[in-house]
């Protein structure tokens, strides 16, 4: 069993990558929707939630746990690893290294939450992997909430995103790092705005490859998917369809034909 969690819907992009890479694995997804978004929360609050959710997934029998949230990884992945020393814990971090390696202009931008933007973990990634590259960190407050509410095509939001990207593109950023898993679901909108001027850097597939390396015992299961949430769990199945992940919704309902998504506080 592989456990994946996020503050809300964003980690579904990582769950999808893992499900594609390990089509027979048994999966649990936990959305902490009672406390979304994490980006504006304190590190102490995020750490408490990460430890609670991680321990719950361990109790459910998960042999690998994926923190499918950049903010939670930055604030608490090490604490979770210390709390669960016998379970591999995979975090997710902005793709600074691949972006820096691919940049031709030597200028990259990181789109991220407020919490990740101020984290020492992000600063360390930049120091390690982008010493000879100019890195602009751009906090994007409210973007994760837009994904959570599935208001992705709102014209006012589209204008906000365009206004955020224009200065970055105009000053030469040729790699845009998606520093929040929620932002993966903005890819169609972002691609329209970049119009070939910059590449989007998403690390979901890289996380899936790491899970494969750590989960040999989990790769052969019954292809089940159990959905959990701390609030309004019934919205998870509906969101999968809206986010073009209907195939995951079908996997979940096939696994538990009489069971609705479960609320776990």
Secondary structure, 3 states (H helix, E strand, C coil): CEEEEECCCCCHHHHHHHHHHCCCCCEEEEECCCCCCCCCCCHHHHHHHHHHHHHHHHHCCCCEEEECCHHHHHHHHHHHHHHCCCCEEECCCCCHHHHHHHCCCCEEEEEECHHHHCCHHHHHHHHHHCCCCEEEEEECCCHHHHHHCCCCCCHHHHHHHHHHHHHHHHCCCCEEEECCHHHHHHHHHHHHHHCCCCEEECCHHHHHHHHHHHCHHHCCCCCCEEEEECCCCHHHHHHHHHCCCHHHHHHHHHHCCCCCCEECC
